[in-house]
Amino acid sequence: MFGFCRLCSTVSASRERAPEEVIAAIHEQLADFTGITALEDDVTMIVMKII
């Protein structure tokens, strides 16, 4: 499982980026994690930055 800790780590490493770039980083990490295996469910993300 990708897991909450891995997600938090990816978001933390991308926190200075624009929301679109954070989503791209998460998608990249998911692709690295799953390899060629297709996801069994959809992936929906919302990133909000508090200024």
N, C-alpha and C positions, 0 to 999 in steps of 0.2 A: 504494500500500500504506500502511496506517495506520502501521506501523513501530514499532520498539522505542523510538526516541528520543521519539516522540510519546506512547507509553504511559508512559515514564518521566517525562516532563514533566507529564502529567496526574496521575500518582500523587504526584509530588513536590509539586505544587500542592495536593493534597488530604491530605497526610500527617497533618495535625492533626485530621482528621475521623474519624468512626466508620467501621468497615469497610464497612457498608452504604452509607454516603455516598460512599466511594471508588469502589465498584462503580457506583453511580448516575452519578458524574462520568465514569467511563470509558464507560459506555453512552451518555451524552450526547455525549461527544466522538466516539464511533463513529457516532452518528446524524448529527451535524453533518458528519462526513467523508463518509459514504456518501450523504447526502441521501435521495432517495426510492428509491434502489437497494436491493433486498433483499440481505441477506448470503447468501453462497453456502455458508456452513458455520455450524455452531453456535458459540456463544460460551460458554465455561465459565470462571468466575473464582473464585478463592479469595484472600481478603485476610486476612493475619494481621498483627496488631500485636504488636511485641515491647515489653514494658513493662519 
